[in-house]
Amino acid sequence: MRKEIDKKTREERLDELVKYCMISGALDLNLYQEYDVKRGLRESDGKGVLTGLTEISDVVAFETIHGRKVPAEGKLFYQGYNVMDLKKGFEKRRFNYEEVTYLLLFGALPNAQQLQEFIEILSEYRELPSKFVRDVIMKAPSMDVMNALQKSVLTLYSYDENPDDISVPNVLKQSLSLIATLPLISVYAYHAYQHYHNDKSLVIRYPDPQLSTAENILRILRSDGKYTELEARVLDIALVIHAEHGGGNNSTFTTHVVSSTGTDTYSAMAASLGSLKGPKHGGANLKVENMFEDIKEHVTDWKDEAALREYLTKIINKEAFDGKGLIYGMGHAVYTLSDPRAVILKEYARSLSEEKGLTEEFALYETVEHIASELLTNRKKLHKPICCNVDFYSGFVYSMLGIPKQMFTPIFAISRISGWCAHRIEELVNEGKIIRPAYKYVGHHRAYLDLEER
């Protein structure tokens, strides 16, 4: 009885403290405009505030015609190369994530010998420390694979003989090791979660040194270790287009911010993983899939555009789905007419849907994309068009590949760590100042009162 009373009292006290937090933490939002504060590091038109320079990638959404910025088809450049051009060149070979990783880290496309040597280096690094799986990944498995990734990455610090050495040669070694092992950690963490929380059989399969990153992910994730040629190629292209997206996205900016302090590689990568976990960033594709499940429950005839339009309108009006008023996967902070990553992934999604017999579901995605773009543009009276972003189709692709939802964001992390490592090295090479933006104090100074006088 005493414990129940104490628990109830504690909960009541916490409720009071929450109220204090909400009251004391609430700012007058008009002050942001009064002091011209770029909230979210955004300009009034939504464009990001310029905070740094990079040569690693470029995101382009406008063309300048007669001195005016005009919305254009989106373009993404890796180290100066248009991703669309890379994709065309990659069609001659089966798997290309490793080549893109080389490009991002070293600033140039490798020749055949350089690529083969790099693939061999990654293969040699694709091994976790002895008993790491048992002692770290399997111990107290997390309900969320992203948190398991953070824990594991931070723990790898303890296995490194020179963890705090931030010289470029050492950071490159650490980066290659993390790029090579993150797929293993992710899949093993998922298996541990399934075993301990869902009572599933535990099967740990080691990677095959002869296989690509995409092939190994499917091989060690699936219980039978089997996959088709198309499945592996689709996952590979997903890794390619998610590998990098400029220095301004939240997780990559986090990499720069944390790296600028001079901290170790493991801390920097763990911070970036924490950023990517958020549903407004890396977790967005999961929201898209949940939204489509909701749409399917309420609109049984997927070809009925009028019914789809009516239900999407309810979602926008906060009358359906999660009440947020958002069509997840639609719109982007930079892109206007199109997101090149979504264009590429949509093409592969179409091919995969044909192999899987899911062409009707693919057609549903296309229809929702078209209707949502029209509804959002008209409703919000925006100065620029709204296109779907890469998250719109990525969750659908992962589902067709049999990748569980718990692995959606980790797959993103497996890919994006190449870009993070490239940006970390760029930050260290240029020896920039510690990144420290300013916050203006808008509270009131007060005189101290003794406890008896309060």
C-alpha positions in Angstrom: 0.0 0.0 0.0 2.8 2.4 0.9 4.5 1.9 -2.4 1.2 2.5 -4.3 0.7 5.7 -2.4 4.2 6.8 -3.0 3.9 6.0 -6.7 0.7 8.0 -7.0 2.2 10.9 -5.2 5.3 10.8 -7.4 3.2 10.8 -10.5 1.1 13.7 -9.3 4.3 15.6 -8.5 5.7 14.9 -11.9 2.5 16.2 -13.5 3.0 19.4 -11.6 6.6 19.7 -12.8 5.5 19.1 -16.4 3.1 22.0 -16.1 6.0 24.2 -14.8 8.1 23.1 -17.7 5.4 23.9 -20.3 4.8 27.3 -18.7 8.4 28.3 -18.2 9.6 27.0 -21.6 6.9 28.7 -23.7 8.3 31.7 -25.6 6.4 34.6 -27.3 6.7 33.4 -30.9 6.3 37.0 -32.1 9.8 37.7 -30.7 11.3 35.5 -33.5 10.1 38.1 -36.0 10.9 41.1 -33.9 14.6 40.1 -33.5 14.8 38.6 -37.1 15.7 35.2 -35.7 16.1 32.6 -38.4 14.1 29.9 -36.6 15.2 26.4 -37.5 18.1 28.2 -39.4 15.6 29.0 -42.1 15.0 32.2 -44.1 11.4 33.5 -44.4 11.0 31.6 -47.7 12.1 28.3 -46.1 15.6 28.4 -47.6 18.3 27.3 -45.2 20.6 29.9 -43.7 24.1 29.7 -45.1 26.4 28.3 -42.3 29.2 26.6 -44.1 31.0 25.5 -47.3 31.5 22.1 -48.8 32.7 20.4 -51.9 31.1 17.0 -51.1 27.7 17.5 -52.7 25.3 20.0 -54.1 21.5 20.2 -54.1 20.0 22.2 -56.9 16.3 23.1 -57.3 16.3 26.4 -59.2 17.6 27.9 -62.4 18.4 31.6 -62.9 16.7 33.0 -66.0 17.1 36.7 -66.8 18.1 37.3 -63.2 15.1 35.5 -61.7 15.1 32.2 -59.8 12.8 29.8 -61.5 11.8 26.3 -60.1 13.6 23.5 -62.0 13.9 19.8 -62.0 15.9 18.8 -58.9 19.6 17.9 -59.3 22.0 16.2 -56.8 25.7 16.2 -57.3 28.2 14.0 -55.6 31.7 15.7 -55.7 30.6 17.5 -58.8 29.0 14.5 -60.6 25.3 14.6 -61.3 23.7 11.6 -59.6 21.6 10.9 -62.7 24.8 10.6 -64.8 26.3 8.3 -62.1 23.1 6.2 -62.2 23.4 5.8 -66.0 27.0 4.8 -65.8 26.2 2.4 -63.0 23.7 0.5 -65.2 26.7 -1.3 -66.7 27.7 -2.8 -63.3 25.7 -4.6 -60.7 26.5 -2.9 -57.4 27.8 0.7 -56.9 27.4 1.8 -53.3 31.1 1.1 -52.7 32.1 3.2 -55.7 30.0 6.1 -54.4 31.6 5.8 -51.0 35.0 6.1 -52.6 33.9 9.1 -54.5 32.5 10.9 -51.4 35.6 10.2 -49.3 38.3 10.9 -51.8 36.7 13.4 -54.2 37.2 11.4 -57.4 35.8 8.4 -59.2 38.2 5.4 -58.9 39.6 3.5 -61.8 39.1 -0.3 -62.0 42.1 -1.1 -59.9 41.4 1.5 -57.2 37.8 0.4 -56.9 38.8 -3.3 -56.5 41.4 -2.4 -53.9 38.8 -0.3 -52.0 36.2 -3.1 -52.1 38.8 -5.4 -50.7 39.7 -2.9 -47.9 36.0 -2.6 -46.9 35.7 -6.4 -47.0 38.7 -6.7 -44.6 37.1 -4.1 -42.2 33.7 -5.9 -42.3 34.4 -7.7 -39.1 33.4 -6.8 -35.5 35.7 -7.3 -32.5 35.7 -10.7 -30.9 32.6 -11.4 -28.8 31.2 -7.9 -29.6 27.9 -9.4 -30.9 27.4 -11.4 -27.7 28.7 -8.8 -25.2 27.3 -5.6 -26.7 24.6 -6.2 -29.3 22.9 -9.2 -27.6 23.0 -7.7 -24.1 20.0 -5.6 -23.2 18.8 -5.3 -26.8 17.0 -2.1 -27.5 13.4 -1.8 -28.7 14.7 0.6 -31.4 17.5 -0.5 -33.7 18.7 3.1 -34.1 19.4 3.3 -30.3 21.2 0.0 -30.6 23.3 1.5 -33.3 24.2 4.4 -31.1 25.1 2.2 -28.2 27.2 -0.1 -30.4 29.1 2.8 -32.1 29.9 4.4 -28.8 31.1 1.1 -27.4 33.4 0.6 -30.3 35.4 3.5 -28.8 36.5 1.0 -26.1 37.9 -1.4 -28.6 39.9 1.2 -30.5 43.6 1.5 -29.5 43.7 5.2 -30.5 40.0 6.4 -30.2 40.8 10.1 -29.6 43.4 10.5 -32.4 41.6 12.8 -34.8 44.4 13.0 -37.4 43.0 12.4 -40.8 44.8 9.0 -41.4 43.3 7.6 -38.1 39.9 9.1 -38.7 39.8 7.6 -42.2 40.6 4.1 -40.7 37.8 4.6 -38.2 35.5 5.8 -40.9 36.1 2.8 -43.1 35.6 0.4 -40.2 32.3 2.0 -39.3 31.1 2.1 -42.9 31.9 -1.6 -43.2 30.4 -2.8 -39.9 27.3 -0.7 -39.5 25.3 -3.1 -41.8 26.3 -6.0 -39.5 25.5 -4.1 -36.3 22.1 -3.0 -37.7 20.9 -6.5 -38.8 22.3 -8.2 -35.7 20.6 -5.6 -33.4 17.3 -6.3 -35.3 17.7 -10.1 -34.8 18.5 -9.6 -31.1 15.3 -7.4 -30.7 13.2 -10.1 -32.5 14.7 -12.8 -30.3 14.4 -11.2 -26.9 11.2 -9.2 -27.4 9.2 -11.3 -29.9 10.6 -14.7 -29.0 11.8 -15.4 -32.5 14.6 -17.8 -33.5 18.1 -16.2 -33.3 20.2 -16.8 -36.4 23.5 -14.8 -36.8 25.0 -15.2 -40.2 28.4 -13.8 -41.1 28.9 -11.7 -44.2 30.4 -13.1 -47.3 33.6 -11.2 -48.3 32.8 -11.7 -52.0 29.5 -9.9 -51.8 28.6 -6.2 -52.0 27.1 -4.3 -49.1 23.6 -4.6 -50.5 23.9 -8.3 -51.0 25.3 -8.9 -47.6 22.5 -7.0 -46.0 19.9 -9.2 -47.6 21.9 -12.3 -47.0 22.3 -11.8 -43.2 18.8 -10.3 -42.7 16.8 -13.0 -44.3 16.4 -16.4 -42.6 17.2 -18.3 -45.8 19.9 -15.9 -46.9 18.4 -15.8 -50.5 17.6 -12.8 -52.7 17.0 -12.1 -56.4 19.3 -10.1 -58.7 16.8 -7.3 -58.9 16.2 -7.1 -55.1 20.0 -6.7 -54.5 20.3 -4.0 -57.3 17.3 -2.1 -55.9 18.7 -2.0 -52.4 22.1 -1.0 -53.8 20.6 2.0 -55.7 18.7 2.9 -52.5 22.1 3.0 -50.6 23.6 5.1 -53.5 20.9 7.8 -53.4 20.8 8.1 -49.6 24.5 8.3 -49.2 24.8 12.0 -49.2 22.6 15.2 -49.4 24.6 18.3 -48.7 25.9 19.7 -45.5 22.7 21.4 -44.5 20.5 18.4 -43.6 20.1 17.9 -39.9 22.3 14.8 -39.4 25.1 16.0 -41.6 25.1 19.4 -40.0 25.2 17.5 -36.6 28.4 15.8 -37.9 30.0 19.2 -38.6 28.8 20.7 -35.3 30.1 17.8 -33.2 33.3 17.3 -35.2 34.1 21.0 -34.8 34.6 20.4 -31.1 37.5 18.1 -31.7 35.7 15.1 -30.2 36.3 11.5 -31.3 34.8 9.8 -34.4 32.5 7.5 -32.4 30.9 10.3 -30.5 30.4 12.3 -33.7 28.8 9.4 -35.5 26.6 8.5 -32.5 25.3 12.1 -32.5 24.5 11.9 -36.2 22.6 8.7 -35.6 20.6 10.3 -32.9 19.6 13.1 -35.4 18.7 10.7 -38.1 16.4 8.7 -35.8 13.9 11.6 -35.6 10.6 11.2 -37.6 11.2 14.6 -39.2 14.4 13.3 -40.7 15.4 9.7 -41.3 12.2 8.3 -39.8 10.0 10.0 -42.4 9.7 7.0 -44.7 8.1 4.9 -41.8 5.5 7.7 -41.4 4.8 7.4 -45.1 4.2 3.6 -44.9 2.0 4.0 -41.8 0.0 6.7 -43.7 -0.6 4.4 -46.7 -1.7 1.6 -44.4 -4.3 4.1 -43.0 -5.3 5.2 -46.5 -5.9 1.5 -47.6 -8.1 1.0 -44.5 -10.4 3.9 -45.4 -10.3 3.8 -49.3 -11.0 0.3 -50.5 -11.1 1.1 -54.2 -7.6 2.3 -55.0 -8.7 3.5 -58.5 -11.4 5.8 -57.1 -9.6 9.1 -57.4 -12.5 11.0 -56.0 -12.5 8.9 -52.8 -8.7 9.3 -52.5 -9.0 13.0 -52.9 -11.7 13.2 -50.3 -9.6 11.2 -47.8 -6.4 13.1 -48.5 -8.3 16.3 -47.9 -9.4 15.0 -44.5 -5.7 14.2 -43.7 -4.7 17.8 -44.6 -7.6 19.2 -42.5 -6.3 17.2 -39.5 -9.4 15.1 -39.5 -7.7 11.8 -40.4 -4.6 9.7 -39.9 -2.4 11.2 -37.1 -4.1 14.6 -37.0 -1.0 16.5 -37.9 -2.3 17.7 -41.3 0.7 16.4 -43.2 0.9 14.2 -46.3 4.1 12.5 -45.4 6.7 12.1 -48.2 5.4 15.2 -50.0 7.4 18.4 -50.1 11.0 19.2 -49.5 13.0 22.1 -48.0 15.0 22.6 -51.3 13.5 20.7 -54.2 10.6 22.2 -56.2 9.6 20.3 -59.4 11.2 17.0 -58.5 13.5 15.2 -56.1 16.0 13.3 -58.3 16.4 10.6 -55.6 12.6 10.0 -55.7 12.7 10.0 -59.5 15.4 7.3 -59.5 13.8 5.2 -56.7 10.3 5.4 -58.3 11.7 3.8 -61.5 13.2 0.9 -59.5 10.0 0.7 -57.4 8.0 0.2 -60.6 10.3 -2.6 -61.8 10.3 -4.3 -58.4 6.5 -4.1 -58.1 6.2 -5.9 -61.4 8.5 -8.7 -60.1 6.5 -8.9 -56.9 3.0 -8.7 -58.5 2.3 -5.4 -56.7 1.6 -3.1 -59.7 -1.8 -2.0 -58.3 -0.2 -0.9 -55.1 2.5 1.0 -57.1 -0.3 2.7 -59.0 -1.9 3.8 -55.7 1.3 5.5 -54.7 1.5 7.3 -58.1 -2.2 8.4 -57.8 -1.7 9.7 -54.2 1.5 11.5 -55.3 -0.4 13.3 -58.1 -3.5 14.2 -56.0 -1.4 15.3 -52.9 0.8 17.6 -55.0 -2.3 19.4 -56.4 -4.1 19.6 -53.0 -1.1 20.9 -51.1 -0.1 23.4 -53.7 -3.6 24.9 -53.9 -4.3 24.7 -50.1 -1.1 26.3 -49.0 -1.0 28.8 -51.9 2.8 28.3 -52.1 5.2 30.2 -54.3 6.8 26.9 -55.5 5.4 23.5 -56.6 5.3 20.6 -54.2 6.9 17.4 -55.3 7.3 14.0 -53.5 10.6 13.5 -51.8 12.7 10.3 -51.5 10.8 9.1 -48.5 7.6 8.8 -50.5 8.8 5.6 -52.3 11.6 4.3 -50.1 9.4 2.7 -47.5 7.4 1.0 -50.2 10.6 -0.3 -51.8 11.9 -1.6 -48.4 8.5 -3.3 -47.8 8.7 -5.0 -51.2 12.2 -6.2 -50.3 10.9 -7.8 -47.1 12.8 -5.4 -45.0 11.0 -4.9 -41.6 9.9 -1.5 -40.6 12.3 -1.5 -37.6 15.1 -1.5 -40.3 13.9 1.4 -42.4 15.8 4.1 -40.7 18.9 1.9 -40.0 19.1 1.2 -43.8 19.2 5.0 -44.2 22.0 5.2 -41.6 24.0 2.4 -43.3 24.0 4.5 -46.4 24.4 8.0 -45.0 27.4 7.2 -42.8 29.5 7.4 -46.0 28.5 11.1 -46.3 28.9 11.8 -42.6 32.4 10.4 -42.6 33.3 12.5 -45.7 31.9 15.6 -44.0 33.8 14.8 -40.8 37.0 14.6 -42.6 36.3 17.8 -44.5 35.7 19.6 -41.2 38.9 18.3 -39.7 41.0 19.0 -42.8 39.9 22.6 -42.9 40.5 23.1 -39.1 37.4 25.2 -38.7 36.3 27.0 -35.6 34.0 25.4 -33.2 30.5 25.9 -34.5 28.7 28.1 -32.0 25.6 30.0 -33.1 24.0 32.7 -30.9 20.8 32.6 -28.9 19.2 35.8 -27.7 18.0 35.9 -24.1 14.4 37.2 -24.0 13.6 36.4 -20.3 13.8 38.8 -17.3 16.5 39.3 -14.8 15.3 38.8 -11.2 16.5 39.4 -7.7 17.2 36.3 -5.6 14.8 35.5 -2.8 15.6 33.4 0.2 13.7 30.1 0.5 11.6 31.5 3.4 10.5 34.5 1.3 9.3 32.6 -1.8 
